[in-house]
Amino acid sequence: MGVQTVMYLATYFASDELKMESSQLIITVLIIQLVAIAGATLFAKLSDKTGNIFTLGVLISIWIGICFFASRVNTVNEFFIIAFCVGMVMGGIQSMSRSTYSKLLPETKDTASYFSFYDVCDKMGTVIGTLVFGSVGEFLGGMRNSVLALMVFFIIGLILLMFVKMKEEKIIAS
């Protein structure tokens, strides 16, 4: 819920809370996209060494930190730093989540049904996350509280991840 919502609403937060101009928002999106390539590669290598579950735990923990610091950002430069961090974990968590999900699936030829379910849950999570973001902002005032509310989703996700048991992961020693 949190990842898609953060990416979907980040520019709205920046323009409303920090009064960033559209040119600065474009720079932010470029930072995120370019850094995401390096982040996905970095976390794929970490996963090779430590396994998917551990790597997802690291990624979710970083997202928790991003939400915390984003709720306190006051300048455009601080927001660019947050954008860099988002880029680092964005590609990693998306690819790692799909990879882990595929490893949890039963042996079957009908993986399309399972991934359709995954995509529907992803879309529902975005809707719920956006609803929570807007509701918290409306009732508690300001988007900074909304960002902290999204942090709760990541904390819940991290707790639930602790209960996921995978088939033996092959850890490749370097």
Chimera marker file (.cmm) of the C-alpha trace (Angstrom):
<marker_set name="trace">
<marker id="1" x="0.000" y="0.000" z="0.000" r="1" g="1" b="0" radius="0.5"/>
<marker id="2" x="2.670" y="2.415" z="1.004" r="1" g="1" b="0" radius="0.5"/>
<marker id="3" x="5.091" y="2.174" z="-1.913" r="1" g="1" b="0" radius="0.5"/>
<marker id="4" x="2.634" y="2.963" z="-4.691" r="1" g="1" b="0" radius="0.5"/>
<marker id="5" x="0.918" y="5.623" z="-2.600" r="1" g="1" b="0" radius="0.5"/>
<marker id="6" x="4.209" y="7.360" z="-1.791" r="1" g="1" b="0" radius="0.5"/>
<marker id="7" x="5.225" y="7.381" z="-5.442" r="1" g="1" b="0" radius="0.5"/>
<marker id="8" x="1.778" y="8.480" z="-6.553" r="1" g="1" b="0" radius="0.5"/>
<marker id="9" x="1.467" y="11.361" z="-4.075" r="1" g="1" b="0" radius="0.5"/>
<marker id="10" x="5.086" y="12.528" z="-3.683" r="1" g="1" b="0" radius="0.5"/>
<marker id="11" x="4.817" y="15.340" z="-6.217" r="1" g="1" b="0" radius="0.5"/>
<marker id="12" x="1.522" y="16.478" z="-4.702" r="1" g="1" b="0" radius="0.5"/>
<marker id="13" x="3.220" y="16.599" z="-1.285" r="1" g="1" b="0" radius="0.5"/>
<marker id="14" x="6.187" y="18.531" z="-2.712" r="1" g="1" b="0" radius="0.5"/>
<marker id="15" x="4.079" y="21.102" z="-4.515" r="1" g="1" b="0" radius="0.5"/>
<marker id="16" x="1.670" y="21.632" z="-1.620" r="1" g="1" b="0" radius="0.5"/>
<marker id="17" x="3.945" y="21.413" z="1.437" r="1" g="1" b="0" radius="0.5"/>
<marker id="18" x="7.207" y="22.747" z="-0.022" r="1" g="1" b="0" radius="0.5"/>
<marker id="19" x="5.748" y="24.932" z="-2.783" r="1" g="1" b="0" radius="0.5"/>
<marker id="20" x="8.056" y="23.329" z="-5.348" r="1" g="1" b="0" radius="0.5"/>
<marker id="21" x="7.729" y="24.489" z="-8.940" r="1" g="1" b="0" radius="0.5"/>
<marker id="22" x="6.986" y="22.108" z="-11.795" r="1" g="1" b="0" radius="0.5"/>
<marker id="23" x="10.603" y="22.255" z="-13.035" r="1" g="1" b="0" radius="0.5"/>
<marker id="24" x="11.790" y="21.081" z="-9.614" r="1" g="1" b="0" radius="0.5"/>
<marker id="25" x="9.192" y="18.303" z="-9.631" r="1" g="1" b="0" radius="0.5"/>
<marker id="26" x="10.487" y="17.120" z="-13.002" r="1" g="1" b="0" radius="0.5"/>
<marker id="27" x="14.014" y="17.018" z="-11.577" r="1" g="1" b="0" radius="0.5"/>
<marker id="28" x="12.678" y="14.981" z="-8.652" r="1" g="1" b="0" radius="0.5"/>
<marker id="29" x="11.055" y="12.420" z="-10.957" r="1" g="1" b="0" radius="0.5"/>
<marker id="30" x="14.267" y="12.159" z="-12.998" r="1" g="1" b="0" radius="0.5"/>
<marker id="31" x="16.337" y="11.629" z="-9.842" r="1" g="1" b="0" radius="0.5"/>
<marker id="32" x="14.015" y="8.844" z="-8.714" r="1" g="1" b="0" radius="0.5"/>
<marker id="33" x="13.987" y="7.077" z="-12.089" r="1" g="1" b="0" radius="0.5"/>
<marker id="34" x="17.739" y="7.249" z="-12.676" r="1" g="1" b="0" radius="0.5"/>
<marker id="35" x="18.694" y="6.195" z="-9.173" r="1" g="1" b="0" radius="0.5"/>
<marker id="36" x="16.131" y="3.353" z="-9.245" r="1" g="1" b="0" radius="0.5"/>
<marker id="37" x="18.239" y="1.483" z="-11.793" r="1" g="1" b="0" radius="0.5"/>
<marker id="38" x="21.244" y="1.443" z="-9.479" r="1" g="1" b="0" radius="0.5"/>
<marker id="39" x="19.048" y="0.623" z="-6.483" r="1" g="1" b="0" radius="0.5"/>
<marker id="40" x="17.436" y="-2.375" z="-8.166" r="1" g="1" b="0" radius="0.5"/>
<marker id="41" x="20.866" y="-3.726" z="-9.086" r="1" g="1" b="0" radius="0.5"/>
<marker id="42" x="22.257" y="-3.137" z="-5.599" r="1" g="1" b="0" radius="0.5"/>
<marker id="43" x="19.377" y="-4.877" z="-3.840" r="1" g="1" b="0" radius="0.5"/>
<marker id="44" x="19.410" y="-7.780" z="-6.318" r="1" g="1" b="0" radius="0.5"/>
<marker id="45" x="23.031" y="-8.382" z="-5.326" r="1" g="1" b="0" radius="0.5"/>
<marker id="46" x="22.129" y="-8.121" z="-1.638" r="1" g="1" b="0" radius="0.5"/>
<marker id="47" x="19.355" y="-10.657" z="-2.201" r="1" g="1" b="0" radius="0.5"/>
<marker id="48" x="21.800" y="-13.050" z="-3.848" r="1" g="1" b="0" radius="0.5"/>
<marker id="49" x="23.919" y="-12.939" z="-0.702" r="1" g="1" b="0" radius="0.5"/>
<marker id="50" x="21.290" y="-12.769" z="2.040" r="1" g="1" b="0" radius="0.5"/>
<marker id="51" x="18.001" y="-13.987" z="0.547" r="1" g="1" b="0" radius="0.5"/>
<marker id="52" x="14.759" y="-12.325" z="-0.455" r="1" g="1" b="0" radius="0.5"/>
<marker id="53" x="13.135" y="-12.077" z="2.965" r="1" g="1" b="0" radius="0.5"/>
<marker id="54" x="16.115" y="-10.357" z="4.580" r="1" g="1" b="0" radius="0.5"/>
<marker id="55" x="16.451" y="-7.969" z="1.638" r="1" g="1" b="0" radius="0.5"/>
<marker id="56" x="12.736" y="-7.125" z="1.760" r="1" g="1" b="0" radius="0.5"/>
<marker id="57" x="13.142" y="-6.432" z="5.483" r="1" g="1" b="0" radius="0.5"/>
<marker id="58" x="15.983" y="-4.021" z="4.749" r="1" g="1" b="0" radius="0.5"/>
<marker id="59" x="13.973" y="-2.311" z="2.008" r="1" g="1" b="0" radius="0.5"/>
<marker id="60" x="10.872" y="-1.934" z="4.177" r="1" g="1" b="0" radius="0.5"/>
<marker id="61" x="12.997" y="-0.567" z="7.026" r="1" g="1" b="0" radius="0.5"/>
<marker id="62" x="14.436" y="2.038" z="4.672" r="1" g="1" b="0" radius="0.5"/>
<marker id="63" x="10.896" y="2.956" z="3.553" r="1" g="1" b="0" radius="0.5"/>
<marker id="64" x="9.955" y="3.477" z="7.207" r="1" g="1" b="0" radius="0.5"/>
<marker id="65" x="12.900" y="5.851" z="7.545" r="1" g="1" b="0" radius="0.5"/>
<marker id="66" x="11.962" y="7.640" z="4.327" r="1" g="1" b="0" radius="0.5"/>
<marker id="67" x="8.425" y="8.259" z="5.603" r="1" g="1" b="0" radius="0.5"/>
<marker id="68" x="9.738" y="9.527" z="8.934" r="1" g="1" b="0" radius="0.5"/>
<marker id="69" x="12.204" y="11.952" z="7.363" r="1" g="1" b="0" radius="0.5"/>
<marker id="70" x="9.785" y="12.995" z="4.601" r="1" g="1" b="0" radius="0.5"/>
<marker id="71" x="7.313" y="14.085" z="7.262" r="1" g="1" b="0" radius="0.5"/>
<marker id="72" x="9.969" y="16.483" z="8.556" r="1" g="1" b="0" radius="0.5"/>
<marker id="73" x="11.445" y="17.771" z="5.290" r="1" g="1" b="0" radius="0.5"/>
<marker id="74" x="11.443" y="21.568" z="5.022" r="1" g="1" b="0" radius="0.5"/>
<marker id="75" x="13.581" y="22.490" z="2.024" r="1" g="1" b="0" radius="0.5"/>
<marker id="76" x="13.768" y="21.560" z="-1.635" r="1" g="1" b="0" radius="0.5"/>
<marker id="77" x="17.281" y="20.156" z="-1.176" r="1" g="1" b="0" radius="0.5"/>
<marker id="78" x="16.070" y="17.910" z="1.651" r="1" g="1" b="0" radius="0.5"/>
<marker id="79" x="13.295" y="16.706" z="-0.646" r="1" g="1" b="0" radius="0.5"/>
<marker id="80" x="15.866" y="15.907" z="-3.363" r="1" g="1" b="0" radius="0.5"/>
<marker id="81" x="17.746" y="13.786" z="-0.804" r="1" g="1" b="0" radius="0.5"/>
<marker id="82" x="14.514" y="11.963" z="0.030" r="1" g="1" b="0" radius="0.5"/>
<marker id="83" x="13.915" y="11.491" z="-3.724" r="1" g="1" b="0" radius="0.5"/>
<marker id="84" x="17.372" y="9.927" z="-4.062" r="1" g="1" b="0" radius="0.5"/>
<marker id="85" x="16.551" y="7.513" z="-1.224" r="1" g="1" b="0" radius="0.5"/>
<marker id="86" x="13.160" y="6.693" z="-2.759" r="1" g="1" b="0" radius="0.5"/>
<marker id="87" x="14.874" y="5.947" z="-6.052" r="1" g="1" b="0" radius="0.5"/>
<marker id="88" x="17.340" y="3.616" z="-4.350" r="1" g="1" b="0" radius="0.5"/>
<marker id="89" x="14.618" y="1.483" z="-2.790" r="1" g="1" b="0" radius="0.5"/>
<marker id="90" x="11.803" y="1.858" z="-5.328" r="1" g="1" b="0" radius="0.5"/>
<marker id="91" x="13.111" y="-0.481" z="-8.008" r="1" g="1" b="0" radius="0.5"/>
<marker id="92" x="14.490" y="-2.867" z="-5.425" r="1" g="1" b="0" radius="0.5"/>
<marker id="93" x="11.289" y="-3.336" z="-3.485" r="1" g="1" b="0" radius="0.5"/>
<marker id="94" x="9.150" y="-3.752" z="-6.594" r="1" g="1" b="0" radius="0.5"/>
<marker id="95" x="11.368" y="-6.391" z="-8.169" r="1" g="1" b="0" radius="0.5"/>
<marker id="96" x="12.078" y="-8.104" z="-4.846" r="1" g="1" b="0" radius="0.5"/>
<marker id="97" x="8.367" y="-8.256" z="-3.969" r="1" g="1" b="0" radius="0.5"/>
<marker id="98" x="7.469" y="-9.892" z="-7.277" r="1" g="1" b="0" radius="0.5"/>
<marker id="99" x="10.412" y="-12.270" z="-7.072" r="1" g="1" b="0" radius="0.5"/>
<marker id="100" x="9.530" y="-13.318" z="-3.532" r="1" g="1" b="0" radius="0.5"/>
<marker id="101" x="5.863" y="-13.716" z="-4.445" r="1" g="1" b="0" radius="0.5"/>
<marker id="102" x="6.773" y="-15.971" z="-7.370" r="1" g="1" b="0" radius="0.5"/>
<marker id="103" x="8.878" y="-18.147" z="-5.055" r="1" g="1" b="0" radius="0.5"/>
<marker id="104" x="5.914" y="-18.544" z="-2.704" r="1" g="1" b="0" radius="0.5"/>
<marker id="105" x="3.595" y="-19.791" z="-5.470" r="1" g="1" b="0" radius="0.5"/>
<marker id="106" x="2.775" y="-23.491" z="-5.733" r="1" g="1" b="0" radius="0.5"/>
<marker id="107" x="4.176" y="-25.453" z="-8.649" r="1" g="1" b="0" radius="0.5"/>
<marker id="108" x="1.701" y="-24.711" z="-11.436" r="1" g="1" b="0" radius="0.5"/>
<marker id="109" x="1.554" y="-23.618" z="-15.036" r="1" g="1" b="0" radius="0.5"/>
<marker id="110" x="-1.181" y="-21.084" z="-14.242" r="1" g="1" b="0" radius="0.5"/>
<marker id="111" x="0.964" y="-18.328" z="-12.766" r="1" g="1" b="0" radius="0.5"/>
<marker id="112" x="-1.033" y="-15.692" z="-14.657" r="1" g="1" b="0" radius="0.5"/>
<marker id="113" x="-3.948" y="-16.082" z="-12.224" r="1" g="1" b="0" radius="0.5"/>
<marker id="114" x="-1.656" y="-15.615" z="-9.246" r="1" g="1" b="0" radius="0.5"/>
<marker id="115" x="-0.012" y="-12.522" z="-10.708" r="1" g="1" b="0" radius="0.5"/>
<marker id="116" x="-3.394" y="-11.107" z="-11.684" r="1" g="1" b="0" radius="0.5"/>
<marker id="117" x="-4.362" y="-11.442" z="-8.023" r="1" g="1" b="0" radius="0.5"/>
<marker id="118" x="-1.078" y="-9.754" z="-7.064" r="1" g="1" b="0" radius="0.5"/>
<marker id="119" x="-1.822" y="-6.841" z="-9.401" r="1" g="1" b="0" radius="0.5"/>
<marker id="120" x="-5.393" y="-6.455" z="-8.116" r="1" g="1" b="0" radius="0.5"/>
<marker id="121" x="-4.096" y="-6.372" z="-4.526" r="1" g="1" b="0" radius="0.5"/>
<marker id="122" x="-1.491" y="-3.807" z="-5.573" r="1" g="1" b="0" radius="0.5"/>
<marker id="123" x="-4.162" y="-1.572" z="-7.105" r="1" g="1" b="0" radius="0.5"/>
<marker id="124" x="-6.427" y="-1.977" z="-4.071" r="1" g="1" b="0" radius="0.5"/>
<marker id="125" x="-3.491" y="-1.083" z="-1.841" r="1" g="1" b="0" radius="0.5"/>
<marker id="126" x="-2.938" y="2.099" z="-3.813" r="1" g="1" b="0" radius="0.5"/>
<marker id="127" x="-6.602" y="3.040" z="-3.435" r="1" g="1" b="0" radius="0.5"/>
<marker id="128" x="-6.603" y="2.291" z="0.304" r="1" g="1" b="0" radius="0.5"/>
<marker id="129" x="-3.290" y="4.103" z="0.790" r="1" g="1" b="0" radius="0.5"/>
<marker id="130" x="-4.547" y="7.157" z="-1.068" r="1" g="1" b="0" radius="0.5"/>
<marker id="131" x="-7.789" y="7.110" z="0.930" r="1" g="1" b="0" radius="0.5"/>
<marker id="132" x="-5.875" y="6.931" z="4.220" r="1" g="1" b="0" radius="0.5"/>
<marker id="133" x="-3.447" y="9.633" z="3.069" r="1" g="1" b="0" radius="0.5"/>
<marker id="134" x="-6.288" y="11.988" z="2.162" r="1" g="1" b="0" radius="0.5"/>
<marker id="135" x="-8.386" y="11.185" z="5.231" r="1" g="1" b="0" radius="0.5"/>
<marker id="136" x="-5.536" y="11.703" z="7.680" r="1" g="1" b="0" radius="0.5"/>
<marker id="137" x="-4.568" y="14.935" z="5.943" r="1" g="1" b="0" radius="0.5"/>
<marker id="138" x="-8.147" y="16.165" z="6.097" r="1" g="1" b="0" radius="0.5"/>
<marker id="139" x="-8.902" y="15.199" z="9.692" r="1" g="1" b="0" radius="0.5"/>
<marker id="140" x="-5.511" y="15.827" z="11.314" r="1" g="1" b="0" radius="0.5"/>
<marker id="141" x="-4.418" y="18.657" z="9.054" r="1" g="1" b="0" radius="0.5"/>
<marker id="142" x="-1.488" y="18.654" z="6.678" r="1" g="1" b="0" radius="0.5"/>
<marker id="143" x="0.156" y="16.040" z="4.552" r="1" g="1" b="0" radius="0.5"/>
<marker id="144" x="3.006" y="15.503" z="6.991" r="1" g="1" b="0" radius="0.5"/>
<marker id="145" x="0.650" y="13.544" z="9.239" r="1" g="1" b="0" radius="0.5"/>
<marker id="146" x="-0.511" y="11.631" z="6.175" r="1" g="1" b="0" radius="0.5"/>
<marker id="147" x="3.063" y="10.572" z="5.422" r="1" g="1" b="0" radius="0.5"/>
<marker id="148" x="3.401" y="9.295" z="8.987" r="1" g="1" b="0" radius="0.5"/>
<marker id="149" x="0.174" y="7.335" z="8.517" r="1" g="1" b="0" radius="0.5"/>
<marker id="150" x="1.717" y="5.634" z="5.485" r="1" g="1" b="0" radius="0.5"/>
<marker id="151" x="4.673" y="4.713" z="7.661" r="1" g="1" b="0" radius="0.5"/>
<marker id="152" x="2.265" y="2.576" z="9.704" r="1" g="1" b="0" radius="0.5"/>
<marker id="153" x="1.573" y="0.449" z="6.601" r="1" g="1" b="0" radius="0.5"/>
<marker id="154" x="5.292" y="-0.216" z="6.238" r="1" g="1" b="0" radius="0.5"/>
<marker id="155" x="5.599" y="-1.136" z="9.917" r="1" g="1" b="0" radius="0.5"/>
<marker id="156" x="2.692" y="-3.582" z="9.571" r="1" g="1" b="0" radius="0.5"/>
<marker id="157" x="4.309" y="-5.002" z="6.432" r="1" g="1" b="0" radius="0.5"/>
<marker id="158" x="7.611" y="-5.486" z="8.237" r="1" g="1" b="0" radius="0.5"/>
<marker id="159" x="5.878" y="-7.297" z="11.102" r="1" g="1" b="0" radius="0.5"/>
<marker id="160" x="3.973" y="-9.551" z="8.687" r="1" g="1" b="0" radius="0.5"/>
<marker id="161" x="7.175" y="-10.270" z="6.760" r="1" g="1" b="0" radius="0.5"/>
<marker id="162" x="8.656" y="-11.799" z="9.905" r="1" g="1" b="0" radius="0.5"/>
<marker id="163" x="6.083" y="-14.600" z="9.650" r="1" g="1" b="0" radius="0.5"/>
<marker id="164" x="6.785" y="-15.485" z="6.014" r="1" g="1" b="0" radius="0.5"/>
<marker id="165" x="8.475" y="-18.830" z="5.610" r="1" g="1" b="0" radius="0.5"/>
<marker id="166" x="10.128" y="-19.526" z="2.293" r="1" g="1" b="0" radius="0.5"/>
<marker id="167" x="11.392" y="-22.752" z="0.890" r="1" g="1" b="0" radius="0.5"/>
<marker id="168" x="15.094" y="-22.967" z="1.506" r="1" g="1" b="0" radius="0.5"/>
<marker id="169" x="16.687" y="-20.049" z="-0.257" r="1" g="1" b="0" radius="0.5"/>
<marker id="170" x="19.960" y="-20.680" z="-1.937" r="1" g="1" b="0" radius="0.5"/>
<marker id="171" x="22.428" y="-18.150" z="-0.626" r="1" g="1" b="0" radius="0.5"/>
<marker id="172" x="25.267" y="-17.639" z="-3.047" r="1" g="1" b="0" radius="0.5"/>
<marker id="173" x="28.539" y="-17.035" z="-1.286" r="1" g="1" b="0" radius="0.5"/>
<marker id="174" x="30.923" y="-14.740" z="-3.042" r="1" g="1" b="0" radius="0.5"/>
<link id1="1" id2="2" r="1" g="1" b="0" radius="0.2"/>
<link id1="2" id2="3" r="1" g="1" b="0" radius="0.2"/>
<link id1="3" id2="4" r="1" g="1" b="0" radius="0.2"/>
<link id1="4" id2="5" r="1" g="1" b="0" radius="0.2"/>
<link id1="5" id2="6" r="1" g="1" b="0" radius="0.2"/>
<link id1="6" id2="7" r="1" g="1" b="0" radius="0.2"/>
<link id1="7" id2="8" r="1" g="1" b="0" radius="0.2"/>
<link id1="8" id2="9" r="1" g="1" b="0" radius="0.2"/>
<link id1="9" id2="10" r="1" g="1" b="0" radius="0.2"/>
<link id1="10" id2="11" r="1" g="1" b="0" radius="0.2"/>
<link id1="11" id2="12" r="1" g="1" b="0" radius="0.2"/>
<link id1="12" id2="13" r="1" g="1" b="0" radius="0.2"/>
<link id1="13" id2="14" r="1" g="1" b="0" radius="0.2"/>
<link id1="14" id2="15" r="1" g="1" b="0" radius="0.2"/>
<link id1="15" id2="16" r="1" g="1" b="0" radius="0.2"/>
<link id1="16" id2="17" r="1" g="1" b="0" radius="0.2"/>
<link id1="17" id2="18" r="1" g="1" b="0" radius="0.2"/>
<link id1="18" id2="19" r="1" g="1" b="0" radius="0.2"/>
<link id1="19" id2="20" r="1" g="1" b="0" radius="0.2"/>
<link id1="20" id2="21" r="1" g="1" b="0" radius="0.2"/>
<link id1="21" id2="22" r="1" g="1" b="0" radius="0.2"/>
<link id1="22" id2="23" r="1" g="1" b="0" radius="0.2"/>
<link id1="23" id2="24" r="1" g="1" b="0" radius="0.2"/>
<link id1="24" id2="25" r="1" g="1" b="0" radius="0.2"/>
<link id1="25" id2="26" r="1" g="1" b="0" radius="0.2"/>
<link id1="26" id2="27" r="1" g="1" b="0" radius="0.2"/>
<link id1="27" id2="28" r="1" g="1" b="0" radius="0.2"/>
<link id1="28" id2="29" r="1" g="1" b="0" radius="0.2"/>
<link id1="29" id2="30" r="1" g="1" b="0" radius="0.2"/>
<link id1="30" id2="31" r="1" g="1" b="0" radius="0.2"/>
<link id1="31" id2="32" r="1" g="1" b="0" radius="0.2"/>
<link id1="32" id2="33" r="1" g="1" b="0" radius="0.2"/>
<link id1="33" id2="34" r="1" g="1" b="0" radius="0.2"/>
<link id1="34" id2="35" r="1" g="1" b="0" radius="0.2"/>
<link id1="35" id2="36" r="1" g="1" b="0" radius="0.2"/>
<link id1="36" id2="37" r="1" g="1" b="0" radius="0.2"/>
<link id1="37" id2="38" r="1" g="1" b="0" radius="0.2"/>
<link id1="38" id2="39" r="1" g="1" b="0" radius="0.2"/>
<link id1="39" id2="40" r="1" g="1" b="0" radius="0.2"/>
<link id1="40" id2="41" r="1" g="1" b="0" radius="0.2"/>
<link id1="41" id2="42" r="1" g="1" b="0" radius="0.2"/>
<link id1="42" id2="43" r="1" g="1" b="0" radius="0.2"/>
<link id1="43" id2="44" r="1" g="1" b="0" radius="0.2"/>
<link id1="44" id2="45" r="1" g="1" b="0" radius="0.2"/>
<link id1="45" id2="46" r="1" g="1" b="0" radius="0.2"/>
<link id1="46" id2="47" r="1" g="1" b="0" radius="0.2"/>
<link id1="47" id2="48" r="1" g="1" b="0" radius="0.2"/>
<link id1="48" id2="49" r="1" g="1" b="0" radius="0.2"/>
<link id1="49" id2="50" r="1" g="1" b="0" radius="0.2"/>
<link id1="50" id2="51" r="1" g="1" b="0" radius="0.2"/>
<link id1="51" id2="52" r="1" g="1" b="0" radius="0.2"/>
<link id1="52" id2="53" r="1" g="1" b="0" radius="0.2"/>
<link id1="53" id2="54" r="1" g="1" b="0" radius="0.2"/>
<link id1="54" id2="55" r="1" g="1" b="0" radius="0.2"/>
<link id1="55" id2="56" r="1" g="1" b="0" radius="0.2"/>
<link id1="56" id2="57" r="1" g="1" b="0" radius="0.2"/>
<link id1="57" id2="58" r="1" g="1" b="0" radius="0.2"/>
<link id1="58" id2="59" r="1" g="1" b="0" radius="0.2"/>
<link id1="59" id2="60" r="1" g="1" b="0" radius="0.2"/>
<link id1="60" id2="61" r="1" g="1" b="0" radius="0.2"/>
<link id1="61" id2="62" r="1" g="1" b="0" radius="0.2"/>
<link id1="62" id2="63" r="1" g="1" b="0" radius="0.2"/>
<link id1="63" id2="64" r="1" g="1" b="0" radius="0.2"/>
<link id1="64" id2="65" r="1" g="1" b="0" radius="0.2"/>
<link id1="65" id2="66" r="1" g="1" b="0" radius="0.2"/>
<link id1="66" id2="67" r="1" g="1" b="0" radius="0.2"/>
<link id1="67" id2="68" r="1" g="1" b="0" radius="0.2"/>
<link id1="68" id2="69" r="1" g="1" b="0" radius="0.2"/>
<link id1="69" id2="70" r="1" g="1" b="0" radius="0.2"/>
<link id1="70" id2="71" r="1" g="1" b="0" radius="0.2"/>
<link id1="71" id2="72" r="1" g="1" b="0" radius="0.2"/>
<link id1="72" id2="73" r="1" g="1" b="0" radius="0.2"/>
<link id1="73" id2="74" r="1" g="1" b="0" radius="0.2"/>
<link id1="74" id2="75" r="1" g="1" b="0" radius="0.2"/>
<link id1="75" id2="76" r="1" g="1" b="0" radius="0.2"/>
<link id1="76" id2="77" r="1" g="1" b="0" radius="0.2"/>
<link id1="77" id2="78" r="1" g="1" b="0" radius="0.2"/>
<link id1="78" id2="79" r="1" g="1" b="0" radius="0.2"/>
<link id1="79" id2="80" r="1" g="1" b="0" radius="0.2"/>
<link id1="80" id2="81" r="1" g="1" b="0" radius="0.2"/>
<link id1="81" id2="82" r="1" g="1" b="0" radius="0.2"/>
<link id1="82" id2="83" r="1" g="1" b="0" radius="0.2"/>
<link id1="83" id2="84" r="1" g="1" b="0" radius="0.2"/>
<link id1="84" id2="85" r="1" g="1" b="0" radius="0.2"/>
<link id1="85" id2="86" r="1" g="1" b="0" radius="0.2"/>
<link id1="86" id2="87" r="1" g="1" b="0" radius="0.2"/>
<link id1="87" id2="88" r="1" g="1" b="0" radius="0.2"/>
<link id1="88" id2="89" r="1" g="1" b="0" radius="0.2"/>
<link id1="89" id2="90" r="1" g="1" b="0" radius="0.2"/>
<link id1="90" id2="91" r="1" g="1" b="0" radius="0.2"/>
<link id1="91" id2="92" r="1" g="1" b="0" radius="0.2"/>
<link id1="92" id2="93" r="1" g="1" b="0" radius="0.2"/>
<link id1="93" id2="94" r="1" g="1" b="0" radius="0.2"/>
<link id1="94" id2="95" r="1" g="1" b="0" radius="0.2"/>
<link id1="95" id2="96" r="1" g="1" b="0" radius="0.2"/>
<link id1="96" id2="97" r="1" g="1" b="0" radius="0.2"/>
<link id1="97" id2="98" r="1" g="1" b="0" radius="0.2"/>
<link id1="98" id2="99" r="1" g="1" b="0" radius="0.2"/>
<link id1="99" id2="100" r="1" g="1" b="0" radius="0.2"/>
<link id1="100" id2="101" r="1" g="1" b="0" radius="0.2"/>
<link id1="101" id2="102" r="1" g="1" b="0" radius="0.2"/>
<link id1="102" id2="103" r="1" g="1" b="0" radius="0.2"/>
<link id1="103" id2="104" r="1" g="1" b="0" radius="0.2"/>
<link id1="104" id2="105" r="1" g="1" b="0" radius="0.2"/>
<link id1="105" id2="106" r="1" g="1" b="0" radius="0.2"/>
<link id1="106" id2="107" r="1" g="1" b="0" radius="0.2"/>
<link id1="107" id2="108" r="1" g="1" b="0" radius="0.2"/>
<link id1="108" id2="109" r="1" g="1" b="0" radius="0.2"/>
<link id1="109" id2="110" r="1" g="1" b="0" radius="0.2"/>
<link id1="110" id2="111" r="1" g="1" b="0" radius="0.2"/>
<link id1="111" id2="112" r="1" g="1" b="0" radius="0.2"/>
<link id1="112" id2="113" r="1" g="1" b="0" radius="0.2"/>
<link id1="113" id2="114" r="1" g="1" b="0" radius="0.2"/>
<link id1="114" id2="115" r="1" g="1" b="0" radius="0.2"/>
<link id1="115" id2="116" r="1" g="1" b="0" radius="0.2"/>
<link id1="116" id2="117" r="1" g="1" b="0" radius="0.2"/>
<link id1="117" id2="118" r="1" g="1" b="0" radius="0.2"/>
<link id1="118" id2="119" r="1" g="1" b="0" radius="0.2"/>
<link id1="119" id2="120" r="1" g="1" b="0" radius="0.2"/>
<link id1="120" id2="121" r="1" g="1" b="0" radius="0.2"/>
<link id1="121" id2="122" r="1" g="1" b="0" radius="0.2"/>
<link id1="122" id2="123" r="1" g="1" b="0" radius="0.2"/>
<link id1="123" id2="124" r="1" g="1" b="0" radius="0.2"/>
<link id1="124" id2="125" r="1" g="1" b="0" radius="0.2"/>
<link id1="125" id2="126" r="1" g="1" b="0" radius="0.2"/>
<link id1="126" id2="127" r="1" g="1" b="0" radius="0.2"/>
<link id1="127" id2="128" r="1" g="1" b="0" radius="0.2"/>
<link id1="128" id2="129" r="1" g="1" b="0" radius="0.2"/>
<link id1="129" id2="130" r="1" g="1" b="0" radius="0.2"/>
<link id1="130" id2="131" r="1" g="1" b="0" radius="0.2"/>
<link id1="131" id2="132" r="1" g="1" b="0" radius="0.2"/>
<link id1="132" id2="133" r="1" g="1" b="0" radius="0.2"/>
<link id1="133" id2="134" r="1" g="1" b="0" radius="0.2"/>
<link id1="134" id2="135" r="1" g="1" b="0" radius="0.2"/>
<link id1="135" id2="136" r="1" g="1" b="0" radius="0.2"/>
<link id1="136" id2="137" r="1" g="1" b="0" radius="0.2"/>
<link id1="137" id2="138" r="1" g="1" b="0" radius="0.2"/>
<link id1="138" id2="139" r="1" g="1" b="0" radius="0.2"/>
<link id1="139" id2="140" r="1" g="1" b="0" radius="0.2"/>
<link id1="140" id2="141" r="1" g="1" b="0" radius="0.2"/>
<link id1="141" id2="142" r="1" g="1" b="0" radius="0.2"/>
<link id1="142" id2="143" r="1" g="1" b="0" radius="0.2"/>
<link id1="143" id2="144" r="1" g="1" b="0" radius="0.2"/>
<link id1="144" id2="145" r="1" g="1" b="0" radius="0.2"/>
<link id1="145" id2="146" r="1" g="1" b="0" radius="0.2"/>
<link id1="146" id2="147" r="1" g="1" b="0" radius="0.2"/>
<link id1="147" id2="148" r="1" g="1" b="0" radius="0.2"/>
<link id1="148" id2="149" r="1" g="1" b="0" radius="0.2"/>
<link id1="149" id2="150" r="1" g="1" b="0" radius="0.2"/>
<link id1="150" id2="151" r="1" g="1" b="0" radius="0.2"/>
<link id1="151" id2="152" r="1" g="1" b="0" radius="0.2"/>
<link id1="152" id2="153" r="1" g="1" b="0" radius="0.2"/>
<link id1="153" id2="154" r="1" g="1" b="0" radius="0.2"/>
<link id1="154" id2="155" r="1" g="1" b="0" radius="0.2"/>
<link id1="155" id2="156" r="1" g="1" b="0" radius="0.2"/>
<link id1="156" id2="157" r="1" g="1" b="0" radius="0.2"/>
<link id1="157" id2="158" r="1" g="1" b="0" radius="0.2"/>
<link id1="158" id2="159" r="1" g="1" b="0" radius="0.2"/>
<link id1="159" id2="160" r="1" g="1" b="0" radius="0.2"/>
<link id1="160" id2="161" r="1" g="1" b="0" radius="0.2"/>
<link id1="161" id2="162" r="1" g="1" b="0" radius="0.2"/>
<link id1="162" id2="163" r="1" g="1" b="0" radius="0.2"/>
<link id1="163" id2="164" r="1" g="1" b="0" radius="0.2"/>
<link id1="164" id2="165" r="1" g="1" b="0" radius="0.2"/>
<link id1="165" id2="166" r="1" g="1" b="0" radius="0.2"/>
<link id1="166" id2="167" r="1" g="1" b="0" radius="0.2"/>
<link id1="167" id2="168" r="1" g="1" b="0" radius="0.2"/>
<link id1="168" id2="169" r="1" g="1" b="0" radius="0.2"/>
<link id1="169" id2="170" r="1" g="1" b="0" radius="0.2"/>
<link id1="170" id2="171" r="1" g="1" b="0" radius="0.2"/>
<link id1="171" id2="172" r="1" g="1" b="0" radius="0.2"/>
<link id1="172" id2="173" r="1" g="1" b="0" radius="0.2"/>
<link id1="173" id2="174" r="1" g="1" b="0" radius="0.2"/>
</marker_set>
